[in-house]
Amino acid sequence: MLRIRLQRVGAKKKPAYRIVVAEARTPRDTAAQAIIGQYNPRTEPTTVVIDEEKARHWLSHGAQPSDRVARLFAQAGIKK
């Protein structure tokens, strides 16, 4: 099963995240099938960049978003 989830990048104690499509059972920081956006909670306001076309494509092909990614999609106006 494919999941749309966050992949941690950035230095120690300075996290930033990529929004990726990956197999559900793979570890967090392994190679992903596609990168569809980025999320930086450290900026004020929080930075969220999502490629809506890619997100909709993966959602239509059965990828399930994680809880956090589902909230980010709702903020961006992307629905299933």
PyMOL Python script that loads the backbone (N, CA, C, O; Angstrom):
from pymol import cmd

cmd.read_pdbstr("""\
ATOM      1  N   MET A   1       0.831  -1.171   0.000  1.00  0.00           N
ATOM      2  CA  MET A   1       0.000   0.000   0.000  1.00  0.00           C
ATOM      3  C   MET A   1       0.882   1.243   0.000  1.00  0.00           C
ATOM      4  O   MET A   1       1.873   1.309   0.728  1.00  0.00           O
ATOM      5  N   LEU A   2       0.526   2.207  -0.801  1.00  0.00           N
ATOM      6  CA  LEU A   2       1.292   3.448  -0.877  1.00  0.00           C
ATOM      7  C   LEU A   2       0.774   4.452   0.147  1.00  0.00           C
ATOM      8  O   LEU A   2      -0.430   4.562   0.377  1.00  0.00           O
ATOM      9  N   ARG A   3       1.708   5.182   0.757  1.00  0.00           N
ATOM     10  CA  ARG A   3       1.374   6.225   1.721  1.00  0.00           C
ATOM     11  C   ARG A   3       1.995   7.531   1.264  1.00  0.00           C
ATOM     12  O   ARG A   3       3.097   7.550   0.716  1.00  0.00           O
ATOM     13  N   ILE A   4       1.284   8.615   1.491  1.00  0.00           N
ATOM     14  CA  ILE A   4       1.847   9.944   1.305  1.00  0.00           C
ATOM     15  C   ILE A   4       2.207  10.405   2.709  1.00  0.00           C
ATOM     16  O   ILE A   4       1.332  10.569   3.558  1.00  0.00           O
ATOM     17  N   ARG A   5       3.494  10.614   2.950  1.00  0.00           N
ATOM     18  CA  ARG A   5       3.956  10.900   4.304  1.00  0.00           C
ATOM     19  C   ARG A   5       5.122  11.866   4.289  1.00  0.00           C
ATOM     20  O   ARG A   5       5.586  12.290   3.230  1.00  0.00           O
ATOM     21  N   LEU A   6       5.593  12.211   5.487  1.00  0.00           N
ATOM     22  CA  LEU A   6       6.718  13.134   5.618  1.00  0.00           C
ATOM     23  C   LEU A   6       8.024  12.361   5.705  1.00  0.00           C
ATOM     24  O   LEU A   6       8.093  11.304   6.332  1.00  0.00           O
ATOM     25  N   GLN A   7       9.057  12.898   5.070  1.00  0.00           N
ATOM     26  CA  GLN A   7      10.410  12.352   5.146  1.00  0.00           C
ATOM     27  C   GLN A   7      11.294  13.448   5.710  1.00  0.00           C
ATOM     28  O   GLN A   7      11.373  14.539   5.146  1.00  0.00           O
ATOM     29  N   ARG A   8      11.958  13.163   6.818  1.00  0.00           N
ATOM     30  CA  ARG A   8      12.743  14.184   7.504  1.00  0.00           C
ATOM     31  C   ARG A   8      14.032  14.485   6.749  1.00  0.00           C
ATOM     32  O   ARG A   8      14.747  13.581   6.316  1.00  0.00           O
ATOM     33  N   VAL A   9      14.310  15.773   6.601  1.00  0.00           N
ATOM     34  CA  VAL A   9      15.581  16.253   6.049  1.00  0.00           C
ATOM     35  C   VAL A   9      16.035  17.387   6.944  1.00  0.00           C
ATOM     36  O   VAL A   9      15.282  17.823   7.815  1.00  0.00           O
ATOM     37  N   GLY A  10      17.224  17.865   6.754  1.00  0.00           N
ATOM     38  CA  GLY A  10      17.708  18.971   7.569  1.00  0.00           C
ATOM     39  C   GLY A  10      18.716  18.510   8.594  1.00  0.00           C
ATOM     40  O   GLY A  10      18.923  17.312   8.788  1.00  0.00           O
ATOM     41  N   ALA A  11      19.336  19.462   9.243  1.00  0.00           N
ATOM     42  CA  ALA A  11      20.388  19.182  10.214  1.00  0.00           C
ATOM     43  C   ALA A  11      19.801  18.715  11.541  1.00  0.00           C
ATOM     44  O   ALA A  11      18.592  18.769  11.768  1.00  0.00           O
ATOM     45  N   LYS A  12      20.691  18.259  12.400  1.00  0.00           N
ATOM     46  CA  LYS A  12      20.303  17.842  13.739  1.00  0.00           C
ATOM     47  C   LYS A  12      19.642  19.014  14.473  1.00  0.00           C
ATOM     48  O   LYS A  12      20.169  20.126  14.468  1.00  0.00           O
ATOM     49  N   LYS A  13      18.508  18.769  15.093  1.00  0.00           N
ATOM     50  CA  LYS A  13      17.729  19.767  15.837  1.00  0.00           C
ATOM     51  C   LYS A  13      17.117  20.856  14.958  1.00  0.00           C
ATOM     52  O   LYS A  13      16.577  21.832  15.479  1.00  0.00           O
ATOM     53  N   LYS A  14      17.195  20.705  13.619  1.00  0.00           N
ATOM     54  CA  LYS A  14      16.634  21.688  12.689  1.00  0.00           C
ATOM     55  C   LYS A  14      15.854  20.955  11.589  1.00  0.00           C
ATOM     56  O   LYS A  14      16.275  20.934  10.432  1.00  0.00           O
ATOM     57  N   PRO A  15      14.734  20.365  11.952  1.00  0.00           N
ATOM     58  CA  PRO A  15      14.032  19.533  10.981  1.00  0.00           C
ATOM     59  C   PRO A  15      13.304  20.327   9.902  1.00  0.00           C
ATOM     60  O   PRO A  15      12.800  21.425  10.138  1.00  0.00           O
ATOM     61  N   ALA A  16      13.269  19.749   8.739  1.00  0.00           N
ATOM     62  CA  ALA A  16      12.415  20.161   7.633  1.00  0.00           C
ATOM     63  C   ALA A  16      11.953  18.846   7.019  1.00  0.00           C
ATOM     64  O   ALA A  16      12.570  17.808   7.260  1.00  0.00           O
ATOM     65  N   TYR A  17      10.908  18.868   6.249  1.00  0.00           N
ATOM     66  CA  TYR A  17      10.338  17.624   5.750  1.00  0.00           C
ATOM     67  C   TYR A  17      10.010  17.726   4.276  1.00  0.00           C
ATOM     68  O   TYR A  17       9.663  18.796   3.776  1.00  0.00           O
ATOM     69  N   ARG A  18      10.123  16.601   3.583  1.00  0.00           N
ATOM     70  CA  ARG A  18       9.621  16.455   2.223  1.00  0.00           C
ATOM     71  C   ARG A  18       8.318  15.684   2.326  1.00  0.00           C
ATOM     72  O   ARG A  18       8.176  14.809   3.181  1.00  0.00           O
ATOM     73  N   ILE A  19       7.379  16.000   1.472  1.00  0.00           N
ATOM     74  CA  ILE A  19       6.151  15.227   1.379  1.00  0.00           C
ATOM     75  C   ILE A  19       6.374  14.244   0.237  1.00  0.00           C
ATOM     76  O   ILE A  19       6.547  14.644  -0.914  1.00  0.00           O
ATOM     77  N   VAL A  20       6.367  12.952   0.565  1.00  0.00           N
ATOM     78  CA  VAL A  20       6.754  11.927  -0.403  1.00  0.00           C
ATOM     79  C   VAL A  20       5.690  10.834  -0.502  1.00  0.00           C
ATOM     80  O   VAL A  20       4.841  10.679   0.375  1.00  0.00           O
ATOM     81  N   VAL A  21       5.768  10.089  -1.591  1.00  0.00           N
ATOM     82  CA  VAL A  21       4.954   8.891  -1.777  1.00  0.00           C
ATOM     83  C   VAL A  21       5.899   7.715  -1.632  1.00  0.00           C
ATOM     84  O   VAL A  21       6.895   7.613  -2.348  1.00  0.00           O
ATOM     85  N   ALA A  22       5.578   6.818  -0.690  1.00  0.00           N
ATOM     86  CA  ALA A  22       6.444   5.669  -0.434  1.00  0.00           C
ATOM     87  C   ALA A  22       5.595   4.470  -0.025  1.00  0.00           C
ATOM     88  O   ALA A  22       4.449   4.621   0.398  1.00  0.00           O
ATOM     89  N   GLU A  23       6.164   3.296  -0.156  1.00  0.00           N
ATOM     90  CA  GLU A  23       5.519   2.078   0.319  1.00  0.00           C
ATOM     91  C   GLU A  23       5.339   2.189   1.825  1.00  0.00           C
ATOM     92  O   GLU A  23       6.240   2.670   2.513  1.00  0.00           O
ATOM     93  N   ALA A  24       4.212   1.762   2.347  1.00  0.00           N
ATOM     94  CA  ALA A  24       3.859   1.952   3.755  1.00  0.00           C
ATOM     95  C   ALA A  24       4.831   1.258   4.712  1.00  0.00           C
ATOM     96  O   ALA A  24       5.053   1.747   5.820  1.00  0.00           O
ATOM     97  N   ARG A  25       5.409   0.137   4.306  1.00  0.00           N
ATOM     98  CA  ARG A  25       6.253  -0.634   5.222  1.00  0.00           C
ATOM     99  C   ARG A  25       7.724  -0.243   5.210  1.00  0.00           C
ATOM    100  O   ARG A  25       8.508  -0.792   5.985  1.00  0.00           O
ATOM    101  N   THR A  26       8.114   0.683   4.358  1.00  0.00           N
ATOM    102  CA  THR A  26       9.518   1.077   4.300  1.00  0.00           C
ATOM    103  C   THR A  26       9.842   2.062   5.416  1.00  0.00           C
ATOM    104  O   THR A  26       8.954   2.786   5.867  1.00  0.00           O
ATOM    105  N   PRO A  27      11.098   2.109   5.876  1.00  0.00           N
ATOM    106  CA  PRO A  27      11.483   3.078   6.908  1.00  0.00           C
ATOM    107  C   PRO A  27      11.324   4.519   6.423  1.00  0.00           C
ATOM    108  O   PRO A  27      11.254   4.777   5.221  1.00  0.00           O
ATOM    109  N   ARG A  28      11.267   5.441   7.360  1.00  0.00           N
ATOM    110  CA  ARG A  28      10.971   6.849   7.075  1.00  0.00           C
ATOM    111  C   ARG A  28      11.942   7.487   6.087  1.00  0.00           C
ATOM    112  O   ARG A  28      11.515   8.219   5.195  1.00  0.00           O
ATOM    113  N   ASP A  29      13.243   7.223   6.232  1.00  0.00           N
ATOM    114  CA  ASP A  29      14.234   7.949   5.449  1.00  0.00           C
ATOM    115  C   ASP A  29      14.793   7.177   4.252  1.00  0.00           C
ATOM    116  O   ASP A  29      15.880   7.498   3.772  1.00  0.00           O
ATOM    117  N   THR A  30      14.076   6.176   3.767  1.00  0.00           N
ATOM    118  CA  THR A  30      14.535   5.455   2.586  1.00  0.00           C
ATOM    119  C   THR A  30      14.031   6.152   1.324  1.00  0.00           C
ATOM    120  O   THR A  30      13.269   7.117   1.392  1.00  0.00           O
ATOM    121  N   ALA A  31      14.467   5.649   0.181  1.00  0.00           N
ATOM    122  CA  ALA A  31      14.096   6.254  -1.100  1.00  0.00           C
ATOM    123  C   ALA A  31      12.586   6.227  -1.291  1.00  0.00           C
ATOM    124  O   ALA A  31      11.922   5.251  -0.941  1.00  0.00           O
ATOM    125  N   ALA A  32      12.055   7.299  -1.844  1.00  0.00           N
ATOM    126  CA  ALA A  32      10.621   7.424  -2.087  1.00  0.00           C
ATOM    127  C   ALA A  32      10.341   7.305  -3.574  1.00  0.00           C
ATOM    128  O   ALA A  32      11.231   7.503  -4.401  1.00  0.00           O
ATOM    129  N   GLN A  33       9.098   6.980  -3.910  1.00  0.00           N
ATOM    130  CA  GLN A  33       8.732   6.884  -5.317  1.00  0.00           C
ATOM    131  C   GLN A  33       8.590   8.256  -5.958  1.00  0.00           C
ATOM    132  O   GLN A  33       8.916   8.432  -7.132  1.00  0.00           O
ATOM    133  N   ALA A  34       8.104   9.230  -5.191  1.00  0.00           N
ATOM    134  CA  ALA A  34       7.925  10.579  -5.734  1.00  0.00           C
ATOM    135  C   ALA A  34       7.971  11.596  -4.603  1.00  0.00           C
ATOM    136  O   ALA A  34       7.526  11.325  -3.488  1.00  0.00           O
ATOM    137  N   ILE A  35       8.508  12.756  -4.903  1.00  0.00           N
ATOM    138  CA  ILE A  35       8.495  13.884  -3.970  1.00  0.00           C
ATOM    139  C   ILE A  35       7.443  14.854  -4.489  1.00  0.00           C
ATOM    140  O   ILE A  35       7.532  15.327  -5.622  1.00  0.00           O
ATOM    141  N   ILE A  36       6.444  15.152  -3.657  1.00  0.00           N
ATOM    142  CA  ILE A  36       5.349  16.006  -4.126  1.00  0.00           C
ATOM    143  C   ILE A  36       5.279  17.347  -3.411  1.00  0.00           C
ATOM    144  O   ILE A  36       4.419  18.170  -3.723  1.00  0.00           O
ATOM    145  N   GLY A  37       6.174  17.576  -2.455  1.00  0.00           N
ATOM    146  CA  GLY A  37       6.150  18.868  -1.789  1.00  0.00           C
ATOM    147  C   GLY A  37       7.143  18.953  -0.656  1.00  0.00           C
ATOM    148  O   GLY A  37       7.966  18.058  -0.462  1.00  0.00           O
ATOM    149  N   GLN A  38       7.057  20.048   0.097  1.00  0.00           N
ATOM    150  CA  GLN A  38       7.933  20.240   1.252  1.00  0.00           C
ATOM    151  C   GLN A  38       7.171  20.960   2.357  1.00  0.00           C
ATOM    152  O   GLN A  38       6.195  21.665   2.103  1.00  0.00           O
ATOM    153  N   TYR A  39       7.639  20.767   3.590  1.00  0.00           N
ATOM    154  CA  TYR A  39       7.001  21.332   4.777  1.00  0.00           C
ATOM    155  C   TYR A  39       8.092  21.746   5.743  1.00  0.00           C
ATOM    156  O   TYR A  39       8.948  20.937   6.101  1.00  0.00           O
ATOM    157  N   ASN A  40       8.068  23.001   6.168  1.00  0.00           N
ATOM    158  CA  ASN A  40       9.049  23.500   7.129  1.00  0.00           C
ATOM    159  C   ASN A  40       8.312  24.124   8.307  1.00  0.00           C
ATOM    160  O   ASN A  40       7.816  25.245   8.198  1.00  0.00           O
ATOM    161  N   PRO A  41       8.232  23.408   9.440  1.00  0.00           N
ATOM    162  CA  PRO A  41       7.510  23.935  10.597  1.00  0.00           C
ATOM    163  C   PRO A  41       8.291  24.996  11.368  1.00  0.00           C
ATOM    164  O   PRO A  41       7.734  25.617  12.273  1.00  0.00           O
ATOM    165  N   ARG A  42       9.556  25.221  11.042  1.00  0.00           N
ATOM    166  CA  ARG A  42      10.406  26.141  11.797  1.00  0.00           C
ATOM    167  C   ARG A  42      10.263  27.595  11.363  1.00  0.00           C
ATOM    168  O   ARG A  42      10.708  28.491  12.079  1.00  0.00           O
ATOM    169  N   THR A  43       9.660  27.847  10.219  1.00  0.00           N
ATOM    170  CA  THR A  43       9.499  29.228   9.755  1.00  0.00           C
ATOM    171  C   THR A  43       8.230  29.828  10.357  1.00  0.00           C
ATOM    172  O   THR A  43       7.350  29.102  10.819  1.00  0.00           O
ATOM    173  N   GLU A  44       8.147  31.124  10.348  1.00  0.00           N
ATOM    174  CA  GLU A  44       6.950  31.805  10.856  1.00  0.00           C
ATOM    175  C   GLU A  44       6.404  32.691   9.751  1.00  0.00           C
ATOM    176  O   GLU A  44       7.049  33.698   9.459  1.00  0.00           O
ATOM    177  N   PRO A  45       5.293  32.417   9.118  1.00  0.00           N
ATOM    178  CA  PRO A  45       4.432  31.255   9.327  1.00  0.00           C
ATOM    179  C   PRO A  45       5.033  29.992   8.708  1.00  0.00           C
ATOM    180  O   PRO A  45       5.983  30.059   7.927  1.00  0.00           O
ATOM    181  N   THR A  46       4.471  28.860   9.065  1.00  0.00           N
ATOM    182  CA  THR A  46       4.950  27.570   8.571  1.00  0.00           C
ATOM    183  C   THR A  46       4.904  27.537   7.045  1.00  0.00           C
ATOM    184  O   THR A  46       3.929  27.980   6.439  1.00  0.00           O
ATOM    185  N   THR A  47       5.964  27.008   6.427  1.00  0.00           N
ATOM    186  CA  THR A  47       6.048  26.917   4.971  1.00  0.00           C
ATOM    187  C   THR A  47       5.544  25.562   4.498  1.00  0.00           C
ATOM    188  O   THR A  47       6.037  24.522   4.934  1.00  0.00           O
ATOM    189  N   VAL A  48       4.561  25.578   3.608  1.00  0.00           N
ATOM    190  CA  VAL A  48       4.042  24.349   3.001  1.00  0.00           C
ATOM    191  C   VAL A  48       3.956  24.582   1.498  1.00  0.00           C
ATOM    192  O   VAL A  48       3.265  25.494   1.044  1.00  0.00           O
ATOM    193  N   VAL A  49       4.660  23.757   0.730  1.00  0.00           N
ATOM    194  CA  VAL A  49       4.625  23.833  -0.729  1.00  0.00           C
ATOM    195  C   VAL A  49       4.239  22.453  -1.231  1.00  0.00           C
ATOM    196  O   VAL A  49       4.954  21.479  -0.996  1.00  0.00           O
ATOM    197  N   ILE A  50       3.100  22.368  -1.927  1.00  0.00           N
ATOM    198  CA  ILE A  50       2.599  21.084  -2.427  1.00  0.00           C
ATOM    199  C   ILE A  50       2.293  21.227  -3.909  1.00  0.00           C
ATOM    200  O   ILE A  50       1.645  22.188  -4.324  1.00  0.00           O
ATOM    201  N   ASP A  51       2.759  20.270  -4.707  1.00  0.00           N
ATOM    202  CA  ASP A  51       2.399  20.203  -6.120  1.00  0.00           C
ATOM    203  C   ASP A  51       1.028  19.523  -6.189  1.00  0.00           C
ATOM    204  O   ASP A  51       0.929  18.299  -6.103  1.00  0.00           O
ATOM    205  N   GLU A  52      -0.020  20.327  -6.344  1.00  0.00           N
ATOM    206  CA  GLU A  52      -1.386  19.807  -6.279  1.00  0.00           C
ATOM    207  C   GLU A  52      -1.666  18.766  -7.356  1.00  0.00           C
ATOM    208  O   GLU A  52      -2.383  17.796  -7.111  1.00  0.00           O
ATOM    209  N   GLU A  53      -1.109  18.961  -8.540  1.00  0.00           N
ATOM    210  CA  GLU A  53      -1.351  18.012  -9.629  1.00  0.00           C
ATOM    211  C   GLU A  53      -0.801  16.629  -9.276  1.00  0.00           C
ATOM    212  O   GLU A  53      -1.479  15.621  -9.473  1.00  0.00           O
ATOM    213  N   LYS A  54       0.425  16.582  -8.755  1.00  0.00           N
ATOM    214  CA  LYS A  54       1.013  15.309  -8.351  1.00  0.00           C
ATOM    215  C   LYS A  54       0.255  14.692  -7.183  1.00  0.00           C
ATOM    216  O   LYS A  54       0.044  13.480  -7.146  1.00  0.00           O
ATOM    217  N   ALA A  55      -0.155  15.527  -6.228  1.00  0.00           N
ATOM    218  CA  ALA A  55      -0.898  15.018  -5.065  1.00  0.00           C
ATOM    219  C   ALA A  55      -2.211  14.382  -5.509  1.00  0.00           C
ATOM    220  O   ALA A  55      -2.545  13.280  -5.072  1.00  0.00           O
ATOM    221  N   ARG A  56      -2.943  15.053  -6.357  1.00  0.00           N
ATOM    222  CA  ARG A  56      -4.210  14.503  -6.846  1.00  0.00           C
ATOM    223  C   ARG A  56      -3.988  13.219  -7.649  1.00  0.00           C
ATOM    224  O   ARG A  56      -4.779  12.279  -7.562  1.00  0.00           O
ATOM    225  N   HIS A  57      -2.899  13.188  -8.433  1.00  0.00           N
ATOM    226  CA  HIS A  57      -2.575  11.983  -9.199  1.00  0.00           C
ATOM    227  C   HIS A  57      -2.382  10.787  -8.278  1.00  0.00           C
ATOM    228  O   HIS A  57      -2.966   9.727  -8.508  1.00  0.00           O
ATOM    229  N   TRP A  58      -1.560  10.948  -7.226  1.00  0.00           N
ATOM    230  CA  TRP A  58      -1.294   9.833  -6.322  1.00  0.00           C
ATOM    231  C   TRP A  58      -2.517   9.460  -5.496  1.00  0.00           C
ATOM    232  O   TRP A  58      -2.732   8.281  -5.216  1.00  0.00           O
ATOM    233  N   LEU A  59      -3.319  10.437  -5.104  1.00  0.00           N
ATOM    234  CA  LEU A  59      -4.551  10.126  -4.377  1.00  0.00           C
ATOM    235  C   LEU A  59      -5.511   9.330  -5.257  1.00  0.00           C
ATOM    236  O   LEU A  59      -6.181   8.419  -4.773  1.00  0.00           O
ATOM    237  N   SER A  60      -5.582   9.666  -6.545  1.00  0.00           N
ATOM    238  CA  SER A  60      -6.468   8.939  -7.453  1.00  0.00           C
ATOM    239  C   SER A  60      -5.972   7.527  -7.731  1.00  0.00           C
ATOM    240  O   SER A  60      -6.751   6.665  -8.137  1.00  0.00           O
ATOM    241  N   HIS A  61      -4.684   7.282  -7.515  1.00  0.00           N
ATOM    242  CA  HIS A  61      -4.121   5.947  -7.706  1.00  0.00           C
ATOM    243  C   HIS A  61      -4.071   5.150  -6.403  1.00  0.00           C
ATOM    244  O   HIS A  61      -3.410   4.113  -6.342  1.00  0.00           O
ATOM    245  N   GLY A  62      -4.755   5.615  -5.369  1.00  0.00           N
ATOM    246  CA  GLY A  62      -4.913   4.827  -4.158  1.00  0.00           C
ATOM    247  C   GLY A  62      -3.942   5.103  -3.027  1.00  0.00           C
ATOM    248  O   GLY A  62      -3.975   4.389  -2.024  1.00  0.00           O
ATOM    249  N   ALA A  63      -3.083   6.097  -3.137  1.00  0.00           N
ATOM    250  CA  ALA A  63      -2.156   6.414  -2.045  1.00  0.00           C
ATOM    251  C   ALA A  63      -2.934   7.052  -0.897  1.00  0.00           C
ATOM    252  O   ALA A  63      -3.787   7.911  -1.121  1.00  0.00           O
ATOM    253  N   GLN A  64      -2.639   6.634   0.325  1.00  0.00           N
ATOM    254  CA  GLN A  64      -3.322   7.136   1.507  1.00  0.00           C
ATOM    255  C   GLN A  64      -2.422   8.126   2.241  1.00  0.00           C
ATOM    256  O   GLN A  64      -1.272   7.796   2.531  1.00  0.00           O
ATOM    257  N   PRO A  65      -2.908   9.331   2.552  1.00  0.00           N
ATOM    258  CA  PRO A  65      -2.076  10.288   3.291  1.00  0.00           C
ATOM    259  C   PRO A  65      -2.002   9.940   4.770  1.00  0.00           C
ATOM    260  O   PRO A  65      -2.954   9.402   5.336  1.00  0.00           O
ATOM    261  N   SER A  66      -0.869  10.248   5.392  1.00  0.00           N
ATOM    262  CA  SER A  66      -0.740  10.097   6.841  1.00  0.00           C
ATOM    263  C   SER A  66      -1.596  11.170   7.504  1.00  0.00           C
ATOM    264  O   SER A  66      -2.120  12.049   6.820  1.00  0.00           O
ATOM    265  N   ASP A  67      -1.744  11.110   8.820  1.00  0.00           N
ATOM    266  CA  ASP A  67      -2.577  12.084   9.525  1.00  0.00           C
ATOM    267  C   ASP A  67      -2.080  13.511   9.317  1.00  0.00           C
ATOM    268  O   ASP A  67      -2.870  14.400   8.999  1.00  0.00           O
ATOM    269  N   ARG A  68      -0.780  13.737   9.494  1.00  0.00           N
ATOM    270  CA  ARG A  68      -0.217  15.083   9.342  1.00  0.00           C
ATOM    271  C   ARG A  68      -0.364  15.571   7.907  1.00  0.00           C
ATOM    272  O   ARG A  68      -0.722  16.727   7.683  1.00  0.00           O
ATOM    273  N   VAL A  69      -0.094  14.711   6.937  1.00  0.00           N
ATOM    274  CA  VAL A  69      -0.204  15.110   5.532  1.00  0.00           C
ATOM    275  C   VAL A  69      -1.659  15.395   5.169  1.00  0.00           C
ATOM    276  O   VAL A  69      -1.929  16.296   4.375  1.00  0.00           O
ATOM    277  N   ALA A  70      -2.591  14.649   5.734  1.00  0.00           N
ATOM    278  CA  ALA A  70      -4.010  14.907   5.474  1.00  0.00           C
ATOM    279  C   ALA A  70      -4.384  16.301   5.971  1.00  0.00           C
ATOM    280  O   ALA A  70      -5.154  17.004   5.316  1.00  0.00           O
ATOM    281  N   ARG A  71      -3.841  16.710   7.134  1.00  0.00           N
ATOM    282  CA  ARG A  71      -4.102  18.062   7.644  1.00  0.00           C
ATOM    283  C   ARG A  71      -3.479  19.119   6.743  1.00  0.00           C
ATOM    284  O   ARG A  71      -4.081  20.167   6.505  1.00  0.00           O
ATOM    285  N   LEU A  72      -2.264  18.848   6.236  1.00  0.00           N
ATOM    286  CA  LEU A  72      -1.615  19.794   5.329  1.00  0.00           C
ATOM    287  C   LEU A  72      -2.408  19.914   4.025  1.00  0.00           C
ATOM    288  O   LEU A  72      -2.553  21.012   3.487  1.00  0.00           O
ATOM    289  N   PHE A  73      -2.917  18.796   3.519  1.00  0.00           N
ATOM    290  CA  PHE A  73      -3.741  18.828   2.312  1.00  0.00           C
ATOM    291  C   PHE A  73      -5.020  19.624   2.551  1.00  0.00           C
ATOM    292  O   PHE A  73      -5.448  20.383   1.681  1.00  0.00           O
ATOM    293  N   ALA A  74      -5.627  19.458   3.709  1.00  0.00           N
ATOM    294  CA  ALA A  74      -6.856  20.202   4.020  1.00  0.00           C
ATOM    295  C   ALA A  74      -6.579  21.700   4.060  1.00  0.00           C
ATOM    296  O   ALA A  74      -7.395  22.492   3.588  1.00  0.00           O
ATOM    297  N   GLN A  75      -5.440  22.097   4.616  1.00  0.00           N
ATOM    298  CA  GLN A  75      -5.084  23.508   4.643  1.00  0.00           C
ATOM    299  C   GLN A  75      -4.862  24.064   3.233  1.00  0.00           C
ATOM    300  O   GLN A  75      -5.175  25.220   2.950  1.00  0.00           O
ATOM    301  N   ALA A  76      -4.315  23.214   2.357  1.00  0.00           N
ATOM    302  CA  ALA A  76      -4.041  23.639   0.984  1.00  0.00           C
ATOM    303  C   ALA A  76      -5.254  23.516   0.085  1.00  0.00           C
ATOM    304  O   ALA A  76      -5.222  23.971  -1.059  1.00  0.00           O
ATOM    305  N   GLY A  77      -6.336  22.903   0.585  1.00  0.00           N
ATOM    306  CA  GLY A  77      -7.547  22.758  -0.218  1.00  0.00           C
ATOM    307  C   GLY A  77      -7.530  21.563  -1.136  1.00  0.00           C
ATOM    308  O   GLY A  77      -8.267  21.536  -2.122  1.00  0.00           O
ATOM    309  N   ILE A  78      -6.712  20.575  -0.843  1.00  0.00           N
ATOM    310  CA  ILE A  78      -6.650  19.355  -1.649  1.00  0.00           C
ATOM    311  C   ILE A  78      -7.505  18.309  -0.964  1.00  0.00           C
ATOM    312  O   ILE A  78      -7.276  17.969   0.197  1.00  0.00           O
ATOM    313  N   LYS A  79      -8.481  17.804  -1.678  1.00  0.00           N
ATOM    314  CA  LYS A  79      -9.391  16.782  -1.127  1.00  0.00           C
ATOM    315  C   LYS A  79      -9.233  15.494  -1.906  1.00  0.00           C
ATOM    316  O   LYS A  79      -8.729  15.489  -3.030  1.00  0.00           O
ATOM    317  N   LYS A  80      -9.666  14.403  -1.301  1.00  0.00           N
ATOM    318  CA  LYS A  80      -9.617  13.102  -1.979  1.00  0.00           C
ATOM    319  C   LYS A  80     -10.518  13.084  -3.187  1.00  0.00           C
ATOM    320  O   LYS A  80     -10.602  12.070  -3.880  1.00  0.00           O
TER     321      LYS A  80
END
""", "prot")
cmd.dss("prot")
cmd.show_as("cartoon", "prot")
cmd.util.cbc("prot")
cmd.orient("prot")
